[in-house]
Amino acid sequence: MDLETVEAIRSLKYRYLRTLDLKLWDDFADTLCEDVVGDYGSPSGGQPLHFEGRDALAGHMRTALAGPIATQHVASHPEITVDGDTAVGSWAMQDTVIASEFGVVIRGGAYYTDTYRREDGVWRIASTAYERIYETMETLTGSETTLTAFMWS
């Protein structure tokens, strides 16, 4: 096993999540291959979302997370298989989205499946998708909090 490559891919995934949460959009886009494919979706967000290309995916995140929305994504349990200049990874992920303007906090868990490609010596995400395990939504109205749980299947 090429531990140096595995560590580079771990760092890439962590950078993807960190730059997303900090809204560092140029750095976020740089974690993605130009022809990246992204598939996301959640019960609170409605239908699954599909993106083709770095500009489409990064542009959506920039727009969707604009304004007073705070996020935190935590990935763990990586399973990474490297084959030359390509790799496949699976990650457990937990996320929190605080949308105070809409009076909600959304928390969830999912498993990411990613593919990676090394281009000119740099690893980037070639495709990314997740399967939701659960999602909860807390409605924040004054001193009252309402909790709604969704199971994703």
Secondary structure, DSSP 4 states (H G I P E B T S, - for coil): --HHHHHHHHHHHHHHHHHHHTT-HHHHHHTEEEEEEEEEEETTTEEEEEEESHHHHHHHHHHHT-SSEEEEEEEEEEEEEEETTEEEEEEEEEEEEEEGGGTEEEEEEEEEEEEEEEETTEEEEEEEEEEEEEEEEEEEETTEEEEEEEE--
